[in-house]
Amino acid sequence: MKDTNNKLLCRFTENLKILNRSEGTIKAYTMQIKLFLDQQNPSDLKAITRTNMESWVASLFDHTKEDGKSYTTGTICLKVRSLKRFFEFLEHSNIIFINPMEEIREPKQDKTIPRDILTKPEITKLLDQPNLSTRIGIRDRTVLELFYSTGIRLQELCKLSIFDIDLQGKMVRINQGKGRKDRVVPMGRHAVRFLREYITKIRPKFSKKNRKSRVLFLNQLGNPLSKQVVSIMIRSCVKRSGLTNKNISAHTFRHTFASVLVKNGADVVAVQKMLGHTDLSTTQGYIRTLGVNLKKIHSKSHPREKDKVSRKSIKPDIKSMRAEYATRK
């Protein structure tokens, strides 16, 4: 029966590819479903009931990993979501007749963002860490500047090509970002300056051994810069900067980017488009968590708040009101 379940999992994976799901989604769903099948070892998927799945979800909250830590709500949501998609596929393929996950919902997650948002002095200190007297240092500084200037994701940055950068228009195109969606994001002048330096002087040196590569960021061998290498570089910069009291990663730049825009009164829909959020409520979480003074932003932005109205013109005429009231009596 294990072979049968593995074959169904393979069919499910192929179906995700047909639906044009991202590589990350396919990998995550496949891994979680395989874990479920290996651990539960169901002899017949048709025999699984809603009660069985409810008990499985409940067990996730009590589960303790080898390091003694429990599953986060996000991890539990991923496991539940993966199984929901798998059983939906089985139902649509007429392999099962009743979907045991149909009425089961993902646990509610708090819409928060990490507390480790970087201040302006901290960002400046971090950006100054790469050694600009070396080619690698200029490349790394360019990476950090692009992270902070655009709020781009780590995977999106590593997939950029030289054709995605418009230095004259100061724009970067992100192809097939999270959710397989494309978007265009503006770049600041510092990011543009370092990109111009990197593209014209540094990248040609790195690409000598791999002239056909069109990937923007390369290592010294001419191969695409991996997510792991970028993450190690950031950790190294954090260590040298002395900012070890904060949990800083590539995603910290993204959160800091969004937080700075929101704090300065940027339009939330515009921030949503730049970040590539599908749901506006995800972007609105920055407002709730940061405690942005919306009243102050409203006073500065709304045209009616700028109108000067004299107190005298809106002072109620008490005598006339009393006379009118007496007449009605």
N, C-alpha and C positions, 0 to 999 in steps of 0.2 A: 504493500500500500504506500510505502514511503516513496517508491519510484513514481507512482501515479501522482502523488502530491507534488513532487518535484517537477514533473512534466506540466502540471497545471500552473505551477509557479512560472515556468519558462514561457508558457502561453500568455500568462498575465503580463510578464515583462515585455514580450513582443507587442502586446496590445497597447501598452503605455508608449512604446516607441511610435506606433502608428498614430496615436493621439497627440504626438509631438510634445510629450512631457519632457522636462529638462533632465539632464543627466543626473543632477543631484536628487531630484524627486524619484527617478527610477531606482537609483542606488539605495536610497533610504527606504523606500517601500519594499523593495526586494529583500533587503537585509532583515527588516522587522518581520516580514511574513515568514521568512526562512527560520528565524528564531522561534516564532510561534509554532510552526510545524515540527521543528526539531524537539522543542520542549514539551509540547502537548501530545505530539505523535498521534493525531486522530486517525483511526482506522477507516472511518467513512465520513467525509465532509458533509454528506447529506444528513447524517445523524446529529450534527451539532445543533443545539437549540439556543434560543435567546437566553435562557437561564444559564447555560454553560458559559456563554460569552460575558454575561453580567458578572458571573463569579470570577472569570479571568480578569476583567477590568478591575474588580474590587481587589484582587490579589496584587495588582500592580502598585497600589497605594501602600501595601504592607511589605513589598519586596525590598530587600536590602542587598546591595551589590557587594562585591568582594572587598571593596575599600570601606565598607561600613556605611556608605551613603545611600539614601533612598532615591528613587527616580524623581526627577523634577516634573512639574506639571506639563512642561513643554514636551518632555520625552514621552509621557503617558499619552498626550494628545497625538503625537506622531504614531505611536503604536496602534491606537484606536483608529486613527484615520487610515492607516495602511490596511488594516483588516477590513474596514468598511469598504474601501475601494476593491479589495480582493474578492470579497463576497458579492459585491455588486456585479463584478465581472463574471463570477461563477453563475449568478442568477440570470444575467443577460445571455449567457452562453448555454442556458438550459442544462447546466451540470447539476445545479441544485434548484429546488422548487420554492423553498422558503429561505429568505435571507435572515439569518439570526442576528445580524448587526443593524438591521433596518431602523429599529427604534432606539438604538443606543447612541448617545450623544457624547461628544468630546467634553472633558471637564473644562470648566470656565477658567480662562487664564487672566491674570491681572495685566491690564494694558499699561505696562511700565517700561521705562528705558533704563539702561545701566546708570548708576549714580556717578560713575567715573567719567564725567564730562570734563574735558580739559579747559582750563582758563587760558586767556591770551598769553600770559607769561609762560605757562607750561607748554603750550603749543610752540611758541617761539624757541624755547629751550630744546624741545624735541627736534624741531626742524633744523636746528643748528648742529646736530650731532654728526651727520655724514661729513667725511673729509673731502672738501671740494678741490683738493690738490690731486686727487686720484680720479680715474675714470669711473670706478665703481662708486665712489663717493658722490659724484655728480649724478649718476644714474639713480642712486638711492634717494638723494635729495629730491630729484624729479618725481619719484614715486610718492614720496611723502607729501610734496606740494600738490600733486594731483589728487591724492586722497582727501586732503583738507579742502581743496578748492571746489571739488565736485561732489563729494559724498558718495563716490563710486564704491561698489562692493569689491572685495578682494578678488573673487573669481572673475568679475567683469573687467577689472584692471589687467589681469593676466591674459585675458583673451583679446585685448585691444590690438588692432593692427595699425600700421603707419597711415593707412587710408582713413582711419577713424578720427584723426586729429586735424582740425582746421585752425591753424595758428593765426591766419589772417582774420577769420571770423570769430576767433576765441571760443570755439565750440568743440565738444567731444561727442562723438556718436557711440552709443552703447548698443551693440547688436545682440539680440537674443539674451537679454538680461534675465533676471528671475521671472519665472512665469512665461518665458519665451517672448518677452516683449522688448521692442526697440524704443529708445528714447534719445533725445539730444539734450546735453547739459552745457551751460556756459562755464567758461573757465576764467579765473582771475588772472591779472597781469603777471603775478609772480610765477604761477604755474606755466603760463605761456612762455615766459622768459627762460625758465629751466628746460622746458620741453624743446624749445628752439636750439638751445645749447646742446642738449642730449642728442637730438635727431641729426643735427648737422655735423657735430664733432665727435661724439662718443659712440653712437650706434654703428656708424660705418666701420669703426675699429673692431667692434664685437662681431659684426656680421661677415667678416672676411672669410671665415670658415663655413659660412652657410648663407651664401648670397641670395638663395631663393626664399629665405624666410621673410615673411611680411609682418610677423609679430612685432609689436612696438618695443616691449622690454625684453632684452636678451641678456644671457650671461656671457662670460668671457669666451665660451666655446661656440657662441652663436646660437645656442638653444634657447627656447622660450623660458623666461623666468617663471619658476613654479610658485605655487601658493606657499609651500613650505619654506622656500628660501626667503620670500618676502616677509613671512611671519617671523623667521629667525632674525632677519635684519631689523625689524621693528623692536623685537625684544632686546636686541643688542643696543639699540639707540636708547631705549627706556632705561636700561641698566647704566649706561654712561651718563645719562641726564640726571640720574638720581631720583627719578619719579617712580620708584619701586613701591611706593605706598598705594599706587593705583593699579588696577588691572587693565592695562592698556594693550589693545590689539588693533588690527586693521579696522575693525568695526567701530572702534572708539572714535576714529577720525570721522566716520559717517555720522555718528550720533552728535559729535561736537559740531560738525558742519550744520546739521539740521537745527540744533539748539541755538546756535548763533543767529541763524536766519529768523527763527521764531521769536527770539528775545528782542530782535530789532524790528519787529512788527511786519515781517514778510507775509505775504498772502499765503494762507495755508494750502490752497489748491496749487499754487506755483511750487511750493516746497514739495508737495506730493508728487508732482510731475518730475521734478528734478531727482527725487529719491527713487522713483519708479514704484511707488506704493500703489497697489491695485485698489485698496480700500482706504478711503479718506480718514476713517476712524483711527487707522494706524498712525497717520501723521498727526492727527489731533491729540494723540497721546502725549506728544511733546508739550503741548500747551498745558494739559492737565498736570503732568508730572513736574514741569518747570515752574508752575505757579505764575505764569506770565500775567502781568497786570493788564487784562483786556480792557478794563475801564479807561485806563490811561491811553491805550492804543486807540480806542474808540473816540476819545476826546480830541486826539491829535488828527485823526483821519476823517471823521465824519464832517461834511460841509456845514451841517446845521449847528454843530458845536462851535464853529468859527463865527457865527452871526452874533453881533453885539446887540443885545436887547436891554433897553433901559428898564430899571426897576419900576419907574413911574408908570410906564406904559402897561405893565402887567399887574399893577396894584389893584385889587378888587375895590369897587365902590360900595362900601358897606351901607351907607345911607340909602342909596337907591335900592339896594337889595331888601332892606327892611321895609321901605315904603311899598315896594311891589308885593311883599309877603303880607303886609297889613291889608292891602286892597283885595287880595285873594280871599282873605278871611271874611 
